[in-house]
Amino acid sequence: MSNITKIGELDLIGTKKGKITVSNVSEPYGKDTEDIVSVGIALNGEDIQWKAHIPYDNIDGVIELLQKAKELKK
């Protein structure tokens, strides 16, 4: 059974109450599966509408791509 531990949250810019929540999920896909990071978006600050599960080994690559997206938007 998976266990979710909240790491932190940010205000979602452009919304009145929206939040971005980052959590660790242990055993996300059943017994003995590797932990992942869950990034959730809640437009009302409570009910998550969108969620991404990212394996820890992919975090650096995702950060690089997010930085690239930010640079391209300038």
C-alpha positions in Angstrom: 0.0 0.0 0.0 1.4 3.4 -1.0 2.2 6.1 1.6 2.1 9.8 0.6 4.3 12.3 2.4 3.9 15.9 1.4 7.3 17.7 0.8 5.9 21.1 0.1 3.6 23.4 -1.8 3.6 26.6 -3.8 0.9 29.0 -4.8 -0.2 28.5 -8.4 0.4 31.8 -10.1 -2.6 33.1 -12.1 -5.2 31.5 -9.8 -6.9 32.8 -6.6 -6.5 29.6 -4.5 -4.5 27.2 -6.7 -1.6 25.2 -5.3 1.2 23.1 -6.7 2.0 20.2 -4.3 5.1 18.1 -4.3 5.0 14.7 -2.4 6.9 11.5 -2.1 4.9 8.3 -2.8 6.3 5.1 -1.4 5.4 1.9 -3.2 3.2 3.8 -5.7 2.5 0.8 -8.0 2.4 -2.0 -5.4 4.7 -3.8 -3.0 8.5 -3.3 -3.6 8.0 -0.6 -6.3 10.4 2.3 -6.2 9.4 5.6 -4.6 8.3 8.5 -7.0 7.8 12.2 -6.7 4.2 13.3 -7.3 3.5 16.8 -8.5 -0.1 17.8 -8.1 -2.1 20.8 -9.3 -5.2 21.9 -7.4 -6.9 24.9 -8.9 -9.0 25.4 -5.8 -6.2 24.6 -3.4 -7.7 21.3 -2.3 -8.9 18.9 -5.0 -6.0 17.8 -7.3 -7.0 18.1 -11.0 -3.7 17.1 -12.5 -0.9 14.9 -11.3 2.5 13.8 -12.6 4.5 10.9 -11.2 8.2 11.2 -11.7 10.7 8.5 -10.8 13.6 9.9 -8.7 16.1 8.9 -11.3 14.3 11.2 -13.8 14.2 14.3 -11.6 17.4 15.9 -13.0 16.2 15.4 -16.6 12.8 16.9 -15.8 14.5 19.9 -14.2 16.7 20.4 -17.2 13.7 20.3 -19.5 11.7 22.7 -17.3 14.7 25.1 -17.3 14.8 24.8 -21.1 11.1 25.6 -21.4 11.6 28.6 -19.2 14.5 29.9 -21.3 12.5 29.4 -24.5 9.7 31.4 -23.1 11.9 34.5 -22.5 
